[in-house]
Amino acid sequence: MPHTHSRDAASIDGARPATMPGRDAVFARVASRVASSSILIVAAIFFALRFLHLRADFPNFSPWSDWAKYTDEGWYGDAAIRHYLRGTWQLPGDFNPAAALPVWPLLEAVLFRFTGVGIVAARTLTVVVFGGILLGSFALLRGAGRARGDTVRSAREQPLPSVALCAATAVLLMAVSPYFYVFSRMAVLEPLLVLLMLDALLLARRVAMQPRRWQRTSLQVAIGVTVALMIGTKTTAIALVPAIAYMLASACGWHPRSVARAFAVAGGTTALLWGVYYLTLVRPRYLEDFHYLFSANRYTGITAGNARDTISSAFHDVTWMGTGIAVLLAAMLLFAIVRRRVWRDPVVPTLALWIAGYFAFLIYHANLQPRYYLVVAVPITLLVLRLVNHAVAWRWQTGLVLAPALLVLAAMDARQTLHYIRHPEYTFQNAAQQIEQVVESAPTHSHTVLSISGSDLTLMTGLPSICDDFGTMELEDRIAAYKPGWFVAWNYVEDDKMDALAKFYRLTRVREIPAMDDPDRNLLIVYRLDPKESAKPRRGRHKRG
């Protein structure tokens, strides 16, 4: 089978870049390299600034009201946290998401072996992952080329000009974006999922560059391993498989036998790894925890009654990335509709499928949390810059309009990000330290904390905790099994929790600590749980004041 290569990103756009005299062409190349290097230096500075103030709150009163800042950093790292603090990764009956999502806690476990358990270590890992996202994004745009088997449809087709410059600009926009800043410093699952997705696409593209069958097969196996890791990071990765399949098929030149073989090898590897994991670990020991993660996420979903609002909100919420990038996306999609030849570039439909696939999940799930949009924010940024590259190749004059727009967008985003960097707040961290002091002031009392934010408190202080909301046991049974000594609630005690606690304890309010910004969760109330023999359940909502 013929095996073709391309040295650089090829335009399937069909436009002829303006020709220049030799001296002018050399000057243009030098200017482009200088500009690209300068942009990457600025991006590197903003990336490095992410390592500052890692104990700080998710910015209060920001446009992104996401309850993950109260819970998720602890929840999804709990297996690693408990492994080092309790000697076991699983607490029977409590919330144990690692049974279905083992990859992130495994990475944290490796890290904690050297750093100890702590919020700074966990967030540092996320920042490093985001650095990998920037590198992978640059590599995907900078090295994107004609796939094996593609043929040039017109003698006028030329390589895209300024590929490195557009790739560097994409990196800059992500590095300075306040949206990327806040979510690339949280120890949540989405950044790792994005990094693995970029790795899968880069591996798929490299298939086109291998002259020998065994080399191509090795890469296809690596793709299967990467997809397995993606699903083990966040099961919604299944929505991204069509984009990987498209890139892989393009790399195989769309030859049916080659595509079928590649899909069989990659898909078979993924199925084999997950089959072995499920049959050897999950089914015999952790099946209840595995199934519980999926049942716990069924409380939202699209219905006939909410479909219209969900779909409109899903598209409107793209503006969480910033209005500027949303406007550019709309303009570039219009260009792609008019200039249909851009779809011959494999990167364009691949990124479009990435976005469409995850949007389909967001709409289906109907739980439009800002952090979920990180998975589409990266391909949206890359798609915008890839189409800008095509637009400039088609008519170089478009660069005179788009370059200033991108510069203004980057400057405005950088200003907001610098504001967050210069004005950190530590309300949650300070509250956690005060809770630790309260708990340790009673050395004969149980130190176990019952709270929906218990895992985050454990990550920040090391106090043992159980969750008051999610778990395979009923709350009463969890309380009886683990005998917590303290209950930490946000703003008030819900009726069901009071009913469960009142069967075992008298609640004594010992401290109120303001923290964070959400009106429903801006006051941590610490209760000491004093055991009692028997009592009638107390009813009613216990609110502040």
N, C-alpha and C positions, 0 to 999 in steps of 0.2 A: 504494500500500500504506500503511495507517495507520502512523504513526510515533509511538509514545508514549514518554514520559519519566517518570522519578521523581526527585524532588529529593533523596532520601536513601535509605539502606538500607531496603528494605521487608521487613517480616516476611511470610513466607508461612506463618508458624506458626499463624495463626488465633487468637492470644490477644489479649485486649483489655488493654492496660496500665491499671493503676489510674489513675483520673482524680483530679486534684488541684484544689483551689481555685486561682484565679489567682495569688495571692501565693506559695502553696506551690510551684506549678509553676515560677515565676520563680526561687525560691530553689533548687529542685532543679537547674534548668539551670545556674545560676551555680556551684553546688557541683560539678556534674559537670565543668564546664569547668575549674575550679580544680584538681580532682583529676587530670584528664587532663593539664593543663599541668605539674603537679608530677611526675607519673609520667614524662612525656617529658623533663623536666629531669634526673631521676635517670638515665634511660636514656642521655641524651646524655653525662653524666659518665662512665658506664661505657664507652660507646663511645670517648670521648676517651682513656681510660686504655689502650686497646689500642695506642696509638702509643708507649707506654713500652717499653723493653727489647726492641726488635725483633730484636736479635742473639741473644737468649736461646734456650736449648733449648726444644723442646717439653717441657712439664713432665715431669720424670723421676718414675717410680713412680706415674704417674697411672693411672686405670682404663682408659685407652685405649692399648692396645699396638698401634700402627700403624707398620709399617715404612716408610711414606711419609716419615717424619721423617728417614730416612737417605738418601733418593734422589730423591723426586718433585719437590721444589722446583727441583732442577737439571735433571732429565730433561725436564720439560715446558716449561721455559724455555730449553732448550739452543739452539734456533735463534736466539733473540735474543742470548744470551750469546756464541755463536760469531760471530755477525755483527759484533759490536763488538770482540771480542778476536782473531779470526782472519780476518775479512773475508769469511767465507762462513757461511751458516746450516747447511750440511750437511757432515758428514764421511762420505764414502762408506764403507760397510761397518760403521759404528758405529750406535748406536741413534739414529734420527731420527724421533721421533714427530710432529714438526710437519707431516710430509707429510699425515697424516690429521687432525691437530688443530692447525690453524694460528692460531686466534683468540687464545688466551692469549699465545703468543710474539709475535704482532704487537703486542698491547697493551704487552707488556714492551719490545719494541723501540722503540716511541714513547717510553716512559718513560726507557729507558736513554740515549736521545739527549740528554736533559737532565741526568740524574743520574749517568750512568756505570753500569757493571755492579756490582751489589752486592746482598747479601741484604736489607739494610734497604730499599732501593728496591723490591725485589720484594714484600716483605711489606707495605710501605706501600700498594702498589697493592691488595693483597688486603683490607686494612683499609678502604680507600676503597670497594671493592666491597661489603663487608659493610655499610657505611653506606648504600649504595644498597639493599641488601636490607631494612634497617630501614624506609627511606622507602617502598619498594614495598609492604612488608607493611602498613604503616599505611594507605597509599592503597587497597589492595585491600579491607581490612575497613571502613575509614571511608567509602568511596564506593560500596560494593557496593549495588546497587539492583535493582529489577525490570527484567528485560530487555525489549527491544522486543517487543511482541506478547503479553507475559504479561497475563493478566487476573486481576483480584482475584476470588478464588473465594468470598469471604464479606465481607459488610459489616463483619464484626467485625475484619478484618485491618487492622492498624495498623503504622506504621513502628516498627522496633525502637528501644527506648529505649537511651540511653547507648552508642550505636555507637562514638563517639570514645573513650569511656572503655575499652571492651573492646579497641579497636584499640591504644590506648596501652599497655594492660596486656600485650598480645601482644608489642609492641616491648620493653617492660621485661623480660619473661621471657627474650627472646633476648639482650638486652644484658647481663644479669647472669649468664646461664647459664655455668658453667665449660666445658661441652661446646662451646658456641658460641665461647667465648673462645679456646680452644686451636686450634680449626680455622679460625677467622676470621683467624688470624695466620700461617697457613701459605700459601705461594705455590703452592697446588694448584688444580686445575681446578674443584672442586665449588662454591665460592662464586660464581664467574662464571656457572656453569650455572644456579644458583638465581636470580641476579639477572635473567638473560635470560628465565627462565621467568616470573617475576613481570611483567616488561615485556610479554611476550606475552599474559598474561592481562589486563593493564590495557588493552592495545590492543584485545583482543577485546571487552572490555566497552564500550569507547568506541564501537564500531560501532553500538550501540543509541542513541547520542546524536546521530547524524549525520542530518540531514533529507534530504541530497542523495545521490544514488547515487554520484557521483564521489568524495565524501568517504568513503563507506563502502568503496569500492574501494581508495582510497589506504591506508586503515587495514588492509585485508586484504593488500595488498602488503607493508606494513610488518610484518605478522604473519609472512608468508612469509620475509622477510629475517631476522627475529628467530629463527625456527625454524632457518634455515640457519646462523646464527651459533651457535645452541645445539649443533647437530650438529658444527660445526667446533670447538666448545669441548670437547665430550665426546660421543662417538657414542651413548652410552647415553641421550641426550636423546630418542631415538626413543620410549622408554618413556613419555615425558611428553606426547606428541602427543595421546592421547585426552582428556586434561584440557583442553588448549587447544581441541580440537574441540568439546567440550561447551560451554565458555564462549562460543565463537563461534556455535554453533548457538542457544544461549539468547539471545544478543544479536540474532540474526536472527529471533527469535520462533518458531523451530521451523517456519517456513514452508518446505516442501520446496524450492521453486525458489530462494528466498533462501539457504538453507543450502547447496544444491548449488553455487550461484554463488560463495559465499564460500569454500567448500572448494576449488573449482577455482582461484580466484585465488590464495589463500594457498598451497595445495599446489603449484600450477604455478610460483609464484615461487621456492619452496624448491628444487624440482626443477631449474629453469632455472639458478639460481645454482650448485648443486652440479654440475650437468652441465657448465657452462662451466669451473668450477674443475678438475674431473676431466679433461676432454678437453684443456684448454689447458696445464695444469701437471703434474698427477699422471701421466697416462698416458704422455706423451712423455718425462718426465724422472725421476719419483720413484715409479714404480709399485711397485718392489721395497720401498721403505721404507713405502709406504702399506699394502701387503698384510702386511708383517711385523708391524705393530702388532697386527693382528687375530690372526695366528697365534701371536704371543707370549702372548696372553691366553687361549689355549685350554687352558692347563694345568689349569684348574679348570672345573667344571661339575657340574650336578646329574645324578645317576645313580640307578638303582633302589636301589643299595646305600646311598647317602648321603642319599636324599631325606628320610627321616623326621628325621634329625638336622639337616639343613640347614634345613628348614622350621621346626622348633622353635627352633633357634638364631636364625633370622632374626627371629622375633617376640620372643624373649627379649631380644635385643640392643637392642631399643627402649629398654631401661633404661639404655643408654649416655647417653641424653639426661638421665637422672635418674629415679629411681623415682617421685618426686612427679608429674611430668608424665605418666608412663606410667599411673599410677593415675587421674589426671584424664581421660586419654584414654579409658580403659575405662569410666569413669562416664558421660562425655558420649556415648559411642557407645551405651551402654545407653539413655540418654535419647532419642537419635535413633531407636532402634529402637521405643521405646514411643510417642514423639511423631513420627509419620511425616510430619507436615506440614512439618517443618523441611527436608525434602528438596525442597520447592518453591522454597527459596532457592537460586538457581543457584550461589552460592559454596560451599555445603555439598557437593553432588555433585562440583563441580570439584575441590575440595581432596581429597575422597575418591578420585577417579580419579588425581590426582597421586600420592597415597600408594600406592594399589594398583598403579599402573603401575610405579613404581620398585621396590616390594617384589617384584613379579614378576621384574624383572631381577635383583635381589639373590639371589633364590632360584635362578633359572636359572643365574647365574654361579657361585654357591656359593663365593664368596670374600668373607666378611663382615668387611671391614675397617671400623673405626670411622668413617673419613672418609666412606665411602659413605653413611652414615646422615645426613649433613648435608643431603642432597637431600630426605630425607623429614622431617627434624627441623623444618624451616621450616613445611611445610604441616600437620604434626601440631600445632604450636603455634597456628597460625592457626585450624585446625579446632576445637581445644579452646575457644578464646576465642569463636569464632563461635557454637558451641553453648551456651556459657555465656550469651552474649547472648540466645539464643532461650529458654534456661531461665528467665532473669530476666524476659523478656517474658511467659512463660507463667504463672509464679508468682513474684512479686517476692520472696517469702520465701526462695527458693533463694539469692538474693544474700547473705542473712545467713549462709549456710553456705559458699558458694563464695568470697566476698570474703576472709574470714580465711584460707582454705586457700591462695588465690593469694598473699596477703601473706606467709604463712609460707614458701611455696615460694620466692618471690623473695628473701626474707631469707637463707634457707639457701644458695641458689645464690650470692648476692652475697658471702657470707662466704668460700666456697671460692674464688671468683674473685679476691677481694682477697688471699687467701693466695698464689695464683700470682703476682699482680702484685707483692706485697711480697717474694717470695723467688725471684727469677730465678736461673737457673744458666746458665753459659756454657761447659759442657764441650766441646761440639762446636765452637764458635767458637774456643776456646782451642786445641783439638787442630788445627784447620785452620791457625791461625797458626803453631803449632810445625812442622807439616808444611811450610809455606811456608819457614820458616827453614832447615829441613834441606835442602830442595831448592835453595834459593838459596845455600847454603854450598858447593855444588859447581858453580861457574859454567860449567865446561867439560863438564859432564855434561848429558844431555838432561833438560829440565824437564818433559816430558810424564809425567803420572801415570796409571797403570792402576789402576782401582778401581771397584767397584760404586757407591761414593759419590763418584766422580770429578766428576760434574756439580755436586754440591753443593759440593765443595771449590773448583771453578772459580768458582762463584757467590760464594763467600765470600772467595777469595783472588786470583782471576785466573789461577791456574796452569792450563796446558792439560791436558786429560785425555781419556781414552777409557774406555769401559765394559768391564769384564771379564766381563760376564754376557750382556747383550743386544746384538745386532747382526746385520746381514745377512751379514757375513763370519764364517767360523769364527775362533775366538779366535787360533789360530796365525797365520792370515793377517792379522788386525788387528795383532798384535804385529809381524809382519814389515813391514807397511806403515807403521806409525806410530812404531816403535822407541821405546817408552817407556823412560824412565830410572829410574823408580821404580814400585814396586808397594805399594799400601796395602790391607791386608786387615783384616777384622774377626775378631779372635780366633784364626783359624787359616787356613791356605791349603788350599783344597779340592783334591782329587786332580787333577781335570781341568785346573785352572789351573796347578798345579805342573808337570804333564806338558807343557803348552804352553810355559810359561816356560823350563823346563829345556833345551829345544832351542836356546835362544838366549842364555840368561843364567845366570850364577851369582848366586844370591840372597844378599845380605848383610843381615842384620837390623841396623838402625841405631837404631831407637827404638820403644818401646811407650808409648802414650798412652791412659790411661783416658778414656772419653767415653760419655755416654748411659747407659741403664739396662737394656736388654734383656740377659738372660743370654747370649744368642748373639751379641750385638753391643754389647759394652761396653768393648772394647779395640781401639784402632787400632794395627796393627803396620806399621811403615814398613820396606820393603826397598829397598836400592839394587840396581839391575839392572846387573851388569857383563857386557858382551858376551863371549862365548867362541866359539871356532871350532866345536867340536862336543863333545857330551857325551851320555851315556846319560840318559834321563829318570829323575829321582828319583821314587820312589813313596812314598805314605803321607801321612797327615794330619799337618800340622805345627801342633801346638797350643802354647799358652803353657806355658812351663816344661819 
